[in-house]
Amino acid sequence: MLVAGILAGCSAGQDDLPAAPIQPSVTSSEVTGYRAPEVNSADAVATADDEETQLEAAREAIGITQEQLEQTMAEQAGKYAYETMDESYRLLYAELLLIMQKQGENIKVSTNDSDILQYVFQCVYNDHPEIYWVDGYSYVRHTRGDEILYLTFTGKYTYSLEEIRVNQIYIDQYKATCFAYIPNNASEYEKVKHVYEYIIENTDYVISARDNQNILSVFLYGESVCQGYAKATQYLLNELGVACTMVVGRVHSGEGHAWNLVQIDGAYYYVDTTWGDASYIIEGEAASEAAMPVSYEYLNITTEQLQLTHVIENVVPMPHCMETANNYYVRENLYLTAYDTAVLGNMFDTAYAEGADSVTFKCADSNVFSFVCDELIGNQQIFNFLHSETTSVVYSVSEEQLTLSFWL
């Protein structure tokens, strides 16, 4: 549970003034908007004797040759879903990718099983945020009697090839502006942190945003929902050479949701850029004027931390993320393993020196969290770390994430 409030200092002779908890008007569990791709199907009777020749010609017309398929499969090295799926499905993966890239229609594929087709399509969809012009697909079962002879596939295309060419100009401009602030020697952690911050600071969460299931919503319009945030994060990190894929599932309240899995220094972490927008997590009279633009509670977290609020329902299995070395709070020296006044003092001194509006730090476990809350809020020790003569401070605490925030 997230609690925000104002802590007022005590004057001599007064009783301790308890913090007044304020329940946020919008909780993080409401910040969703994932929509599964649309799938349609139809049946057709296969009759023409020369149909097979025509189908092969249609495949070759959009570049589906044995040589191109082998090249495409080789290019998928490092793509999470591709690497995780059964090897027997990789040829179909390459076929679907080529069809969607070239906007092919009614192209024969190498499976007669519609469930396998849907599985592999979702793998391609999760691995390739750059193919934003595909919003689903349709397939036709070609039959003779009760036998399914083959399936033909058509993507649901939302933009023409010419529109895609023009859109890419704006995508490249966004990318160039974002990357301009990243040093050439930046670590993988620094790249992930920068992309996380940049997207949050330049995007508003808007349910009705145009193209909100793809990267255009973020890159062209600055408004999106969870899938747009996740795909934009994936696109930029992949461009920076950081392994990143989209993960789908739901939050504990039941809504569909999308976020990311990243690999930093060889270890996996979860990232939820959508939930990094603190305005959705902390709202209310006490915190509204001082709300942080970015929350780091979902930057490089473990599976255990993620599952406090998220349920993974991904198309391929996800790794069990256990490492904490590149968790934001650990990397930024904002992690408390005990109530340590020297460490706390350094956190606040650094924030003041950098001109920060707030300090947020994380506790190692629930016991440390309870003790820190009792000392800083219950016993009002927080005022020992503030540089001003103020007698009140706006704060928020998250029991789920074991974090505390204080506005300076």
C-alpha positions in Angstrom: 0.0 0.0 0.0 1.2 3.5 -0.8 0.7 6.2 1.7 1.4 9.9 1.3 1.2 12.7 3.8 2.6 15.8 5.5 4.7 15.4 8.6 4.6 18.5 10.8 7.3 19.1 13.4 6.5 19.5 17.0 6.9 22.7 19.0 8.2 22.5 22.6 5.5 21.2 24.9 3.3 19.8 22.1 2.3 16.2 21.7 3.7 14.4 18.7 1.6 15.2 15.6 0.8 12.0 13.6 1.2 12.0 9.9 -2.1 12.3 8.0 -2.1 9.5 5.4 -3.6 10.3 2.0 -4.8 7.6 -0.2 -3.8 8.2 -3.9 -6.7 9.0 -6.2 -5.1 6.9 -8.9 -3.2 3.7 -8.0 -0.6 2.1 -10.0 -2.8 -0.9 -10.7 -5.1 1.3 -12.8 -2.3 2.4 -15.1 -2.9 -0.2 -17.8 -4.0 -0.3 -21.4 -2.5 -3.4 -23.0 -4.6 -4.8 -25.9 -3.8 -8.2 -27.5 -3.4 -8.1 -31.3 -6.6 -8.9 -33.3 -6.9 -12.3 -35.0 -9.5 -13.2 -37.6 -10.0 -16.4 -39.6 -11.9 -17.8 -42.6 -12.2 -21.0 -44.6 -11.7 -21.6 -48.3 -11.9 -24.7 -50.4 -8.7 -25.5 -52.3 -9.6 -26.6 -55.9 -7.2 -25.2 -58.5 -4.6 -27.7 -59.7 -2.0 -25.0 -60.2 -2.6 -23.3 -56.9 0.6 -24.5 -55.4 2.7 -22.8 -58.1 0.8 -19.6 -57.6 1.4 -19.7 -53.8 5.1 -20.2 -54.2 5.3 -17.4 -56.7 3.5 -15.1 -54.2 6.1 -16.0 -51.5 9.0 -15.3 -53.8 7.5 -12.0 -54.9 7.9 -10.6 -51.4 11.3 -12.2 -50.9 10.5 -15.4 -49.1 13.3 -17.6 -50.6 15.3 -20.3 -48.8 18.4 -18.0 -48.8 16.4 -15.1 -47.4 14.8 -17.2 -44.7 18.2 -18.5 -43.6 19.6 -15.0 -43.5 16.5 -13.7 -41.5 16.8 -16.5 -39.0 20.5 -15.7 -38.5 19.6 -12.0 -37.9 17.3 -13.0 -35.0 20.2 -14.0 -32.8 19.7 -12.3 -29.4 16.0 -11.7 -29.8 14.5 -13.1 -26.6 11.3 -14.8 -27.9 13.1 -16.2 -30.9 15.9 -17.6 -28.8 13.5 -19.1 -26.2 10.9 -20.6 -28.5 11.2 -24.2 -29.8 13.7 -24.4 -32.7 11.1 -26.1 -34.9 9.1 -22.8 -35.0 12.0 -20.6 -36.2 11.3 -21.0 -39.9 7.7 -19.9 -39.4 9.0 -16.9 -37.3 11.2 -15.8 -40.2 8.3 -16.3 -42.7 5.9 -14.1 -40.6 8.6 -11.5 -40.1 9.3 -11.2 -43.8 5.6 -11.1 -44.7 4.9 -8.3 -42.2 7.9 -6.3 -43.2 6.8 -6.4 -46.9 3.1 -6.2 -46.1 2.3 -9.4 -47.8 -1.3 -10.6 -48.2 -2.6 -14.2 -48.5 0.9 -15.7 -48.2 1.2 -19.4 -47.6 3.0 -20.3 -44.3 4.7 -23.5 -43.1 2.1 -24.6 -40.6 -1.4 -25.9 -40.8 -2.0 -25.3 -37.0 -3.7 -22.0 -36.2 -2.5 -22.2 -32.5 1.1 -22.5 -33.6 0.5 -19.6 -36.0 -0.8 -17.4 -33.1 2.0 -18.4 -30.8 4.7 -17.6 -33.3 3.0 -14.3 -34.4 3.1 -13.2 -30.7 6.8 -14.1 -30.5 7.5 -11.9 -33.6 5.2 -9.2 -32.2 7.0 -9.1 -28.9 10.5 -9.2 -30.4 10.0 -6.4 -33.1 8.6 -3.1 -31.8 9.8 -1.5 -35.0 7.0 -3.2 -36.9 4.4 -0.8 -35.5 2.2 -1.0 -38.6 0.9 -4.5 -37.7 -2.0 -4.6 -35.3 -3.0 -8.2 -35.7 -3.5 -10.6 -38.5 -6.0 -12.8 -40.4 -5.6 -16.3 -41.8 -7.4 -18.5 -44.2 -7.7 -22.3 -43.8 -7.6 -23.9 -47.2 -9.3 -27.2 -47.1 -10.2 -30.2 -49.2 -12.9 -32.2 -47.5 -12.1 -32.3 -43.8 -8.4 -31.9 -44.4 -6.6 -28.6 -43.9 -4.1 -28.4 -46.7 -2.4 -25.1 -45.7 -2.9 -21.7 -44.1 -2.4 -18.3 -45.8 -1.5 -15.3 -43.7 -2.2 -11.6 -44.0 -1.1 -8.9 -41.5 -3.5 -6.3 -40.3 -1.6 -3.3 -41.7 -2.4 0.2 -40.3 0.0 2.3 -42.4 1.1 2.2 -46.1 4.7 1.7 -47.0 4.9 5.4 -48.0 3.5 6.5 -44.6 6.0 4.2 -42.9 8.8 5.9 -44.8 7.7 9.3 -43.6 7.0 8.2 -40.0 10.6 6.8 -39.8 11.9 10.4 -40.3 10.2 11.5 -37.1 11.2 8.3 -35.3 14.8 8.9 -36.2 14.6 12.5 -35.0 13.2 11.4 -31.6 15.9 8.8 -31.3 18.7 11.3 -32.2 17.5 13.7 -29.6 17.2 11.0 -26.9 20.6 9.6 -27.7 22.4 13.0 -27.8 22.5 13.0 -24.0 24.1 9.6 -23.7 28.0 9.6 -23.4 29.8 7.3 -25.8 31.2 5.3 -22.9 27.9 4.9 -21.1 27.4 1.5 -19.4 24.4 -0.6 -20.1 22.9 0.5 -16.8 23.3 4.1 -17.7 21.6 3.5 -21.1 18.6 1.8 -19.5 18.3 4.5 -16.9 18.5 7.3 -19.5 15.9 5.8 -21.8 13.6 5.1 -18.8 13.8 8.7 -17.7 13.6 10.2 -21.2 10.4 8.4 -22.2 8.7 9.2 -18.8 9.6 12.9 -19.0 8.5 13.2 -22.6 5.3 11.1 -22.5 1.9 11.5 -20.9 -0.3 8.6 -20.0 -3.5 9.0 -22.1 -5.9 6.2 -22.6 -7.3 7.7 -25.8 -3.8 8.4 -27.3 -3.5 7.8 -31.0 -1.5 4.6 -31.9 -1.3 3.8 -28.2 -0.4 0.2 -28.8 2.8 1.0 -30.6 5.9 3.2 -30.7 4.3 6.1 -32.7 2.3 7.2 -29.7 5.5 7.9 -27.8 7.8 9.1 -30.6 5.4 11.2 -32.6 2.6 12.3 -30.2 4.1 12.1 -26.7 1.0 10.2 -25.4 0.5 6.5 -24.8 -0.5 3.6 -22.6 1.5 0.7 -21.2 2.2 -1.1 -24.5 3.3 2.0 -26.2 5.7 2.8 -23.3 7.0 -0.8 -23.3 7.6 -1.0 -27.1 9.2 2.5 -27.2 11.6 1.4 -24.3 12.4 -1.8 -26.2 13.0 0.0 -29.5 15.4 2.5 -28.1 17.4 0.0 -26.0 17.7 -2.4 -28.9 19.0 0.5 -31.0 21.6 1.1 -28.2 22.7 -2.5 -28.2 20.9 -3.4 -24.9 19.0 -6.7 -25.0 15.3 -5.9 -24.2 12.0 -7.5 -24.9 8.4 -6.8 -24.2 6.6 -8.8 -21.5 2.8 -9.1 -21.3 0.5 -10.1 -18.4 -1.7 -8.4 -16.0 -1.7 -6.5 -12.7 -3.2 -8.0 -9.6 -6.5 -6.1 -10.1 -6.9 -8.0 -13.4 -6.1 -5.4 -16.1 -3.9 -6.4 -19.0 -0.5 -4.8 -18.9 2.9 -4.7 -20.7 6.4 -4.0 -19.5 10.0 -5.0 -20.3 12.7 -7.5 -19.6 16.3 -6.1 -20.0 19.7 -7.7 -19.8 22.4 -5.7 -18.1 25.9 -7.0 -17.6 24.7 -10.5 -18.4 21.8 -10.5 -15.8 18.1 -10.0 -16.3 15.9 -7.4 -14.7 12.4 -6.2 -15.1 11.6 -2.6 -16.1 8.1 -1.0 -16.1 8.4 2.4 -17.7 4.7 3.1 -17.4 4.7 2.7 -13.7 7.8 4.9 -13.5 5.5 7.9 -13.9 5.0 8.9 -10.2 2.0 11.0 -11.0 0.0 7.8 -11.3 1.4 6.4 -8.0 1.3 9.5 -5.8 -1.7 11.7 -6.2 -3.5 13.7 -3.6 -3.6 17.1 -2.0 -0.4 16.6 0.0 1.8 15.5 -2.9 0.2 17.0 -6.0 2.3 20.1 -6.1 5.6 18.3 -5.4 5.1 15.1 -7.4 8.3 13.6 -8.8 8.4 13.4 -12.6 10.1 10.0 -12.4 9.7 7.1 -9.9 12.4 4.5 -9.9 10.6 1.7 -8.1 10.3 -0.3 -11.3 13.7 0.3 -12.8 15.7 -3.0 -12.9 13.8 -5.1 -10.3 13.7 -8.8 -9.5 11.0 -11.3 -10.2 10.1 -11.3 -6.5 9.6 -7.5 -6.5 7.7 -7.6 -9.8 5.3 -10.3 -8.6 4.1 -8.1 -5.7 2.0 -6.2 -8.3 2.3 -8.0 -11.7 1.4 -11.4 -13.1 3.4 -12.7 -16.0 1.4 -14.3 -18.8 4.0 -14.1 -21.5 4.1 -16.2 -24.7 7.5 -17.7 -23.8 8.8 -18.4 -20.3 10.6 -15.6 -18.5 13.8 -16.0 -16.5 13.8 -15.8 -12.7 15.4 -12.4 -12.1 17.4 -12.5 -8.9 20.3 -10.0 -9.3 20.1 -6.6 -7.6 23.5 -5.1 -8.6 21.9 -2.9 -11.2 18.8 -2.1 -9.4 18.4 1.7 -9.4 18.6 2.1 -5.6 21.6 -0.1 -5.3 23.5 1.6 -8.1 22.7 5.1 -6.9 23.6 4.4 -3.2 20.0 4.9 -2.1 19.7 1.5 -0.5 19.5 1.0 3.3 20.4 -2.3 4.9 20.0 -0.7 8.3 19.0 2.6 9.9 22.3 4.4 9.4 22.3 8.1 10.0 25.6 8.6 8.1 24.2 6.9 5.0 21.0 8.9 5.3 22.8 12.1 5.8 24.9 11.5 2.6 21.7 10.8 0.6 20.1 14.1 1.7 23.4 16.1 1.3 23.8 14.7 -2.2 20.2 15.6 -3.2 20.6 19.2 -1.9 24.0 19.6 -3.7 22.4 18.4 -7.0 19.4 20.7 -6.6 17.0 17.7 -6.4 13.3 18.3 -5.4 13.1 15.1 -3.4 14.9 12.1 -1.9 13.7 8.5 -2.5 15.4 5.5 -1.0 14.7 1.8 -0.6 15.1 -0.5 2.4 16.5 -4.0 2.2 13.6 -5.7 3.9 10.4 -5.1 5.9 12.2 -4.9 9.2 14.5 -2.2 8.1 11.6 -0.4 6.5 9.5 -0.4 9.7 12.4 0.8 11.8 13.2 3.6 9.4 9.6 4.7 9.2 9.3 4.7 13.0 12.5 6.8 13.3 12.1 9.3 10.5 8.3 9.7 10.6 7.1 8.5 14.0 10.0 10.0 15.9 10.4 12.9 13.4 14.1 12.3 12.9 13.6 13.4 9.3 14.1 17.0 10.4 17.7 16.3 11.4 18.5 15.7 7.7 16.7 18.7 6.2 18.8 21.7 5.4 16.0 24.3 5.9 14.3 25.4 9.0 11.0 24.0 7.8 8.6 22.5 10.4 6.8 20.2 7.9 7.7 17.9 5.1 5.7 16.1 2.4 6.4 12.4 2.1 5.2 9.1 0.8 5.9 5.5 1.7 5.3 2.3 -0.2 5.0 -0.8 1.9 5.1 -3.0 -1.2 8.3 -1.6 -2.6 9.8 -0.7 0.8 10.6 2.8 -0.4 10.3 6.2 1.3 10.2 9.6 -0.4 10.7 13.0 1.1 10.3 16.3 -0.7 13.0 18.9 0.0 
